[in-house]
Amino acid sequence: MFKIKFNELFKQNTLTYTSFIFVFSLFFEESIKINSGIYRISIVEILFILLTICIVLNFKSKVFYYLTNIKNYDFFDLLILLILLLKIIKYLLNFSNFFNLYEVLIWLYMLLIFKEFKFIILNDNYLINKIEIAFIALSILISFNIFISFIIYLLEINHLSLWIERSSTYLPYMGTSTLHITGLFSNYNQPAHLIIPGYFFLICRIKNPVFIIILILIFLTVFYLIKSKVLILFFGTLFIYILLTKTKVNYKKKLSILLLISLACFYFLITHFIIIENKTINSFNLVMFKQYFFTEFNIIFQNFSVYGSLFLKLKYLCFIIADSFNFIFFNETNFYQNKLIYNFFDNYTDPHSEYFGALANYGLIGFIIFLILPFYFILNFYKNYDYFLKNEQGLIYFLIIVTFFIEGLVLDFLHLQMLWIIFAMFKFKALSPKK
């Protein structure tokens, strides 16, 4: 009897510590890694292999039965398998195209993260709280790293690459000479994205309004130092959370739907269209605006000009690429290799949109499938609205997911490991009302 309990405790602790370390290791993804061409392996991937080994050793045939039993696959699971099939078909069109092979491998990696975390949470319901604590620890560490990096910047210790200064590029709404504190990360969006889940989980645990205000001010300071546009979505969804859980206004459900739609529309408009004074852009300073402005798109209104942004230009490019294969019969050429890119850009670039990147790579079929993903979660949430309103954990998971689905208008976000863990946590909570 004692031996059985000891084995169960050992199994539980092993999975707890391994999953905790895996989440925590996301902080070191950029600093502990090996690069080889388009492929990269970091400490995160190594720890995921270790986590997989622990799961297999602890559950043996049970985990294989879970992964192979069709009863454990719902609409969302089938949807992501369908996306995997699209990626495999594109790779089969040309076996020597390593960009398409990379797409297949990355999607398999994300699929395994989702299925494995969902499996271990189903087998240990308390693990979900420990994963939340791991995300909180990750957010605190990143925030501390950002503050320390800013202090180092103030001390003018310039030989460390802990920030990005833009002196020759005009950044929309910010101008030139913009400072982004990045810490140990290579770009400023990555730390901003990684701190979001932990910030939400921390807010959910604090009941004192004064402490909540202090935390929000700290969050605002960190986002200000990073200067990532995702802060708009974070504080927008945070406002919806406070509205749903801390106020007694009527028609919360309808109001939350209206606010989510408004937030998505507002974010699309400010990230795709830029209003500046007439004659700000001219032939002498055009180079300064080329990176973030779609200068060919220009609407003049009284004393102002409305320019398209980089993201509008990329969506236009995606349409042109999809039009080249009539939007249906996609070919083996990956977006990253397409020569049409050089009609708009001097160098390689990302599509900067999960949905329109799918349009360029897989045509209308891929675009529609990727577009179904956010609607699936939204419908799932509002179908069980009363349950999620009482269960703040599920509400928080939903708002984190919605934040990134809106961010998907300007970001290739489905390669973020932490998001697939949140998917698994939400799916576990979504199953609860059915039990």
C-alpha positions as CSV (number, residue, x, y, z in Angstrom):
1,M,0.0,0.0,0.0
2,F,2.8,2.4,1.0
3,K,4.7,1.5,-2.2
4,I,1.7,2.3,-4.4
5,K,1.2,5.7,-2.8
6,F,4.9,6.4,-3.1
7,N,4.9,5.5,-6.8
8,E,1.9,7.7,-7.4
9,L,3.5,10.6,-5.5
10,F,6.7,10.2,-7.4
11,K,4.8,10.1,-10.7
12,Q,2.8,13.2,-9.8
13,N,5.9,15.2,-8.6
14,T,7.9,14.2,-11.7
15,L,5.3,15.5,-14.1
16,T,4.7,18.6,-11.9
17,Y,8.4,19.6,-11.9
18,T,9.0,18.7,-15.5
19,S,6.0,20.7,-16.8
20,F,6.9,23.6,-14.5
21,I,10.5,23.7,-15.8
22,F,9.3,23.4,-19.4
23,V,7.1,26.5,-19.0
24,F,9.8,28.4,-17.1
25,S,12.4,27.5,-19.8
26,L,10.6,29.7,-22.3
27,F,12.6,32.6,-20.7
28,F,15.8,31.0,-22.0
29,E,14.6,30.0,-25.5
30,E,16.5,32.8,-27.2
31,S,19.7,32.6,-25.1
32,I,20.2,28.8,-25.0
33,K,19.8,27.4,-28.5
34,I,21.6,25.9,-31.5
35,N,20.9,27.4,-35.0
36,S,21.4,25.6,-38.3
37,G,20.0,27.3,-41.3
38,I,16.2,27.6,-41.0
39,Y,16.2,25.0,-38.2
40,R,16.7,25.8,-34.5
41,I,16.7,23.7,-31.3
42,S,16.6,25.4,-27.9
43,I,16.5,24.4,-24.3
44,V,12.7,24.4,-24.6
45,E,12.7,21.6,-27.2
46,I,15.2,19.6,-25.1
47,L,13.0,19.9,-22.0
48,F,9.9,19.0,-24.1
49,I,11.6,15.7,-25.1
50,L,12.3,15.1,-21.4
51,L,8.7,15.8,-20.5
52,T,7.5,13.4,-23.2
53,I,9.9,10.7,-21.9
54,C,8.5,11.3,-18.3
55,I,4.9,11.0,-19.6
56,V,5.6,7.8,-21.5
57,L,7.5,6.2,-18.6
58,N,4.8,7.1,-16.1
59,F,1.7,6.2,-18.2
60,K,3.2,3.7,-20.7
61,S,0.4,2.3,-22.9
62,K,-2.2,4.6,-21.5
63,V,-0.7,7.7,-23.3
64,F,-0.6,5.8,-26.6
65,Y,-4.2,4.8,-26.2
66,Y,-5.1,8.4,-25.5
67,L,-3.3,9.7,-28.6
68,T,-4.7,7.0,-30.9
69,N,-8.2,6.7,-29.7
70,I,-10.5,8.7,-32.0
71,K,-12.9,9.3,-29.0
72,N,-10.4,11.7,-27.6
73,Y,-10.5,13.9,-30.6
74,D,-13.2,16.6,-30.8
75,F,-13.8,19.2,-33.5
76,F,-10.8,21.3,-32.5
77,D,-8.5,18.3,-32.5
78,L,-9.8,17.3,-36.0
79,L,-9.3,20.9,-37.2
80,I,-5.7,21.0,-36.2
81,L,-5.2,17.6,-37.8
82,L,-6.7,18.9,-41.0
83,I,-4.2,21.8,-40.9
84,L,-1.4,19.2,-40.4
85,L,-2.8,17.4,-43.5
86,L,-2.6,20.6,-45.6
87,K,1.0,21.1,-44.5
88,I,1.9,17.5,-45.4
89,I,0.3,17.8,-48.8
90,K,2.2,21.0,-49.5
91,Y,5.5,19.2,-48.5
92,L,4.6,16.2,-50.7
93,L,4.5,18.5,-53.7
94,N,8.3,18.9,-53.4
95,F,10.3,16.8,-50.9
96,S,13.3,19.0,-51.3
97,N,11.5,22.1,-49.9
98,F,12.8,22.3,-46.4
99,F,10.6,25.3,-45.6
100,N,7.5,23.1,-46.0
101,L,9.2,20.3,-44.0
102,Y,9.9,22.9,-41.2
103,E,6.2,23.9,-41.3
104,V,5.1,20.2,-40.9
105,L,7.6,19.6,-38.0
106,I,6.6,22.8,-36.1
107,W,2.9,21.9,-36.4
108,L,3.6,18.4,-35.1
109,Y,5.5,19.9,-32.2
110,M,2.6,22.2,-31.3
111,L,0.1,19.4,-31.7
112,L,2.1,17.2,-29.3
113,I,2.4,20.0,-26.7
114,F,-1.4,20.4,-26.8
115,K,-2.2,16.7,-26.6
116,E,0.4,16.0,-23.9
117,F,-0.5,18.8,-21.6
118,K,-4.2,18.0,-22.0
119,F,-3.5,14.4,-21.2
120,I,-1.5,15.1,-18.0
121,I,-4.0,17.7,-16.8
122,L,-6.8,15.2,-17.3
123,N,-4.8,12.7,-15.2
124,D,-4.0,15.2,-12.5
125,N,-6.5,18.1,-12.2
126,Y,-4.4,19.9,-9.6
127,L,-1.6,20.2,-12.1
128,I,-3.4,23.1,-13.9
129,N,-2.9,25.4,-10.9
130,K,0.8,24.5,-10.8
131,I,1.1,25.3,-14.5
132,E,-0.5,28.7,-13.8
133,I,2.1,29.3,-11.0
134,A,4.8,28.4,-13.6
135,F,3.4,31.1,-15.9
136,I,3.3,33.6,-13.0
137,A,7.0,32.9,-12.2
138,L,7.9,33.3,-15.9
139,S,6.1,36.7,-16.1
140,I,7.9,37.9,-12.9
141,L,11.3,36.8,-14.2
142,I,10.7,38.5,-17.6
143,S,9.5,41.7,-15.8
144,F,12.6,41.7,-13.6
145,N,14.8,41.1,-16.6
146,I,13.2,44.1,-18.4
147,F,13.7,46.4,-15.4
148,I,17.3,45.3,-14.9
149,S,18.0,45.8,-18.6
150,F,16.5,49.3,-18.4
151,I,18.8,50.1,-15.5
152,I,21.8,48.9,-17.5
153,Y,20.7,51.1,-20.3
154,L,20.5,54.1,-18.0
155,L,24.1,53.3,-16.8
156,E,25.2,53.4,-20.5
157,I,26.7,49.9,-20.5
158,N,26.3,49.6,-24.2
159,H,28.2,46.4,-25.0
160,L,25.1,44.3,-23.9
161,S,22.4,43.7,-26.5
162,L,19.4,44.2,-24.1
163,W,17.5,46.8,-26.1
164,I,16.7,48.0,-29.6
165,E,17.1,51.7,-30.5
166,R,15.5,52.9,-33.8
167,S,17.2,56.2,-34.9
168,S,16.7,55.9,-38.7
169,T,13.3,54.3,-38.8
170,Y,9.9,56.1,-38.3
171,L,7.7,53.9,-36.1
172,P,4.0,54.5,-36.4
173,Y,2.6,56.6,-33.5
174,M,6.1,56.7,-31.9
175,G,8.3,58.5,-34.4
176,T,12.1,58.1,-34.5
177,S,14.6,57.4,-31.7
178,T,12.3,54.7,-30.2
179,L,13.7,52.6,-27.4
180,H,12.5,49.0,-26.9
181,I,13.9,47.1,-23.8
182,T,14.1,43.5,-24.9
183,G,16.2,41.9,-22.1
184,L,17.5,38.5,-23.2
185,F,15.1,38.3,-26.1
186,S,16.0,39.0,-29.7
187,N,12.9,41.0,-30.4
188,Y,10.5,43.1,-28.3
189,N,7.3,41.2,-29.1
190,Q,8.5,37.9,-27.6
191,P,8.7,39.0,-23.9
192,A,5.5,41.0,-24.3
193,H,3.7,37.9,-25.4
194,L,5.2,35.6,-22.8
195,I,4.2,37.8,-19.8
196,I,0.5,38.0,-20.7
197,P,-0.7,34.6,-19.3
198,G,1.2,35.1,-16.0
199,Y,-0.1,38.6,-15.6
200,F,-3.7,37.4,-16.0
201,F,-3.2,34.5,-13.6
202,L,-1.7,36.9,-11.0
203,I,-4.6,39.4,-11.4
204,C,-7.1,36.5,-10.9
205,R,-5.5,35.6,-7.6
206,I,-5.5,39.1,-6.1
207,K,-8.7,40.2,-4.5
208,N,-7.7,43.5,-2.9
209,P,-8.6,46.4,-5.4
210,V,-5.6,48.5,-4.2
211,F,-3.1,45.6,-5.0
212,I,-4.8,45.1,-8.4
213,I,-4.3,48.8,-9.2
214,I,-0.6,48.6,-8.2
215,L,-0.2,45.4,-10.3
216,I,-1.8,47.1,-13.3
217,L,0.6,50.1,-13.0
218,I,3.6,47.7,-12.8
219,F,2.2,45.8,-15.9
220,L,1.8,49.2,-17.7
221,T,5.4,50.2,-16.9
222,V,6.8,46.9,-18.2
223,F,4.8,47.1,-21.4
224,Y,5.9,50.8,-21.8
225,L,9.5,49.8,-21.6
226,I,9.1,47.0,-24.1
227,K,6.8,49.2,-26.3
228,S,4.9,46.3,-28.0
229,K,1.5,47.0,-29.6
230,V,0.0,43.9,-27.9
231,L,-0.4,46.1,-24.7
232,I,-3.6,47.4,-26.4
233,L,-5.1,43.9,-26.5
234,F,-3.8,43.0,-23.0
235,F,-5.4,46.0,-21.3
236,G,-8.5,45.7,-23.6
237,T,-9.2,42.1,-22.5
238,L,-8.2,42.9,-18.9
239,F,-10.9,45.6,-19.0
240,I,-13.4,42.9,-20.2
241,Y,-12.3,40.6,-17.3
242,I,-12.8,43.3,-14.7
243,L,-16.2,44.2,-16.2
244,L,-17.4,40.6,-16.1
245,T,-16.0,39.7,-12.6
246,K,-15.8,42.9,-10.6
247,T,-18.9,44.9,-11.6
248,K,-22.6,44.5,-11.5
249,V,-23.6,46.1,-14.8
250,N,-26.5,44.6,-16.7
251,Y,-26.3,42.7,-20.0
252,K,-22.7,41.6,-19.4
253,K,-22.8,38.9,-22.0
254,K,-24.0,41.2,-24.9
255,L,-21.6,43.9,-23.7
256,S,-18.6,41.6,-23.6
257,I,-19.4,40.5,-27.2
258,L,-19.7,44.1,-28.3
259,L,-16.4,45.0,-26.6
260,L,-14.5,42.0,-28.1
261,I,-15.8,43.0,-31.6
262,S,-14.9,46.6,-31.0
263,L,-11.4,45.7,-29.7
264,A,-10.7,43.6,-32.8
265,C,-11.9,46.3,-35.2
266,F,-10.0,49.0,-33.3
267,Y,-6.8,47.0,-33.3
268,F,-7.2,46.2,-37.0
269,L,-7.7,49.8,-37.9
270,I,-4.8,51.3,-35.9
271,T,-2.4,48.6,-37.0
272,H,-3.3,48.7,-40.7
273,F,-3.9,52.5,-41.3
274,I,-1.7,55.3,-40.1
275,I,-2.9,59.0,-40.0
276,I,-0.2,61.6,-40.2
277,E,0.0,65.2,-41.3
278,N,0.2,66.0,-45.1
279,K,3.6,66.3,-46.6
280,T,5.3,64.5,-43.6
281,I,6.5,61.9,-46.1
282,N,8.5,63.3,-49.0
283,S,11.2,62.2,-51.4
284,F,13.9,63.3,-49.0
285,N,12.8,61.1,-46.0
286,L,11.0,58.3,-47.8
287,V,13.6,55.7,-46.7
288,M,12.8,56.4,-43.1
289,F,9.1,55.4,-43.6
290,K,9.6,52.4,-46.0
291,Q,9.9,49.7,-43.3
292,Y,6.5,50.3,-41.5
293,F,4.5,52.3,-44.1
294,F,2.7,51.1,-47.3
295,T,3.5,54.4,-49.0
296,E,1.8,53.4,-52.2
297,F,-1.5,53.4,-50.3
298,N,-2.4,57.0,-49.5
299,I,-5.7,58.7,-48.9
300,I,-5.7,62.5,-48.4
301,F,-8.3,64.0,-46.1
302,Q,-8.1,67.7,-45.4
303,N,-4.7,68.3,-43.7
304,F,-4.0,64.6,-43.0
305,S,-2.9,61.6,-45.0
306,V,-4.0,58.0,-44.3
307,Y,-1.3,55.6,-45.2
308,G,-1.4,51.8,-45.2
309,S,1.0,50.1,-42.8
310,L,3.4,47.3,-43.2
311,F,0.6,44.9,-42.2
312,L,-1.7,46.1,-45.0
313,K,1.1,45.8,-47.5
314,L,1.7,42.2,-46.4
315,K,-2.0,41.3,-46.7
316,Y,-2.0,42.8,-50.2
317,L,1.1,40.6,-51.0
318,C,-0.7,37.5,-49.6
319,F,-3.7,38.3,-51.9
320,I,-1.3,38.6,-54.9
321,I,0.4,35.3,-54.1
322,A,-3.0,33.5,-53.6
323,D,-4.2,35.0,-56.9
324,S,-1.2,33.5,-58.7
325,F,-2.6,30.0,-58.1
326,N,-6.3,31.2,-58.4
327,F,-6.8,31.0,-54.6
328,I,-7.5,27.2,-54.7
329,F,-4.7,25.1,-56.2
330,F,-1.8,26.0,-54.0
331,N,1.7,24.9,-55.1
332,E,4.9,23.8,-53.3
333,T,6.3,27.4,-53.0
334,N,6.3,28.6,-49.4
335,F,5.5,32.2,-48.6
336,Y,9.1,32.7,-47.4
337,Q,10.5,31.6,-50.8
338,N,8.0,33.4,-53.1
339,K,9.7,35.8,-55.5
340,L,6.7,38.1,-55.4
341,I,8.0,39.3,-52.0
342,Y,10.8,41.2,-53.7
343,N,8.3,43.3,-55.6
344,F,7.5,44.9,-52.2
345,F,10.5,44.2,-49.9
346,D,14.3,44.1,-50.3
347,N,14.7,41.1,-47.9
348,Y,12.8,38.1,-46.7
349,T,9.8,38.8,-44.4
350,D,7.1,37.0,-42.5
351,P,3.4,37.2,-43.5
352,H,2.8,38.7,-40.0
353,S,-0.7,37.2,-40.0
354,E,-1.6,33.6,-39.2
355,Y,-4.8,33.9,-41.3
356,F,-3.4,35.7,-44.4
357,G,-0.2,33.6,-44.2
358,A,-2.5,30.6,-44.6
359,L,-4.2,32.2,-47.6
360,A,-0.8,32.7,-49.3
361,N,0.4,29.1,-48.5
362,Y,-2.8,27.1,-48.8
363,G,-5.4,29.2,-50.6
364,L,-8.9,29.8,-49.6
365,I,-9.2,26.3,-48.0
366,G,-6.4,27.1,-45.6
367,F,-7.6,30.6,-44.9
368,I,-11.1,29.4,-44.0
369,I,-9.8,26.6,-41.8
370,F,-7.5,29.0,-39.9
371,L,-10.3,31.5,-39.6
372,I,-12.6,28.8,-38.0
373,L,-10.1,28.5,-35.0
374,P,-11.1,31.8,-33.2
375,F,-14.8,31.3,-33.9
376,Y,-14.6,27.8,-32.4
377,F,-13.3,29.1,-29.1
378,I,-15.6,32.1,-29.0
379,L,-18.7,29.9,-29.7
380,N,-17.5,27.4,-27.1
381,F,-17.1,30.1,-24.5
382,Y,-20.5,31.7,-25.1
383,K,-22.2,28.4,-25.3
384,N,-21.0,27.8,-21.7
385,Y,-21.1,31.5,-20.7
386,D,-22.7,31.0,-17.3
387,Y,-20.3,28.3,-16.3
388,F,-17.2,30.3,-17.4
389,L,-18.5,33.4,-15.6
390,K,-18.6,31.5,-12.4
391,N,-15.3,29.8,-13.1
392,E,-12.7,32.6,-13.4
393,Q,-10.0,30.2,-14.5
394,G,-11.9,29.3,-17.7
395,L,-12.7,32.9,-18.3
396,I,-9.0,33.9,-18.0
397,Y,-7.9,31.1,-20.4
398,F,-10.5,32.3,-22.9
399,L,-9.4,36.0,-22.7
400,I,-5.7,35.0,-23.2
401,I,-6.7,32.9,-26.2
402,V,-8.8,35.8,-27.7
403,T,-5.9,38.2,-27.1
404,F,-3.7,36.1,-29.4
405,F,-6.4,35.4,-32.0
406,I,-6.8,39.1,-32.4
407,E,-3.0,39.6,-32.4
408,G,-3.1,37.0,-35.2
409,L,-4.2,39.8,-37.5
410,V,-0.5,41.0,-37.3
411,L,1.3,38.0,-35.9
412,D,2.2,34.4,-36.8
413,F,1.2,33.2,-33.4
414,L,0.5,29.5,-33.7
415,H,4.1,28.6,-33.2
416,L,4.1,30.0,-29.6
417,Q,4.4,26.9,-27.3
418,M,2.8,28.6,-24.4
419,L,-0.4,29.2,-26.3
420,W,-0.9,25.5,-27.0
421,I,-0.6,24.9,-23.2
422,I,-3.3,27.5,-22.7
423,F,-5.4,25.7,-25.4
424,A,-5.1,22.5,-23.3
425,M,-6.0,24.2,-20.1
426,F,-9.1,25.8,-21.7
427,K,-10.2,22.5,-23.3
428,F,-9.9,20.8,-19.9
429,K,-12.2,23.5,-18.3
430,A,-14.6,23.3,-21.3
431,L,-15.0,19.6,-20.5
432,S,-16.0,20.3,-16.9
433,P,-19.6,21.4,-17.5
434,K,-20.2,18.2,-19.5
435,K,-19.1,16.0,-16.6
